């Protein structure tokens, strides 16, 4: 509409401050990934050898878990927009539950690596591995809390904001997974 004086920012789903948080978090993760790749250039063989100690299948499973949880969050937004509160809450709980599955699998992966003596001082690869995936795991935990809060608050705009944060968590993992586990 020519007479529509609304700001383009008003068309963002959720809340503007949530988008400021999302963009800032993406910048932090982007910087971490850039540093990982830069350091990897200095020791590609060492990074490849260290990478061989990771369980790609578990990380692939976790990728499916988070992408599925993102789908549940997106469906919850749609349901909440149509006034279907109870099913939307159920989907948000399901998305958060899959977040818990992700954290359990990641915790088992950490325990296995630690049991093999692989810590942050083992190699630069593991310094970045623990830093990036640990920071991401903290965001998964925060996202689970956010999903719970927006399900409880039960307002369409809040559900949109919570889902937007959760999608950022998904996006970061979709970037971390190939760079950390697959890139040779």
PyMOL commands that set and color helices and strands:
alter all, ss='L'
color gray80, all
select helices_A, chain A and resi 8-11+16-42+44-51+56-81+85-115+124-153+156-182
alter helices_A, ss='H'
color red, helices_A
deselect
rebuild
show_as cartoon
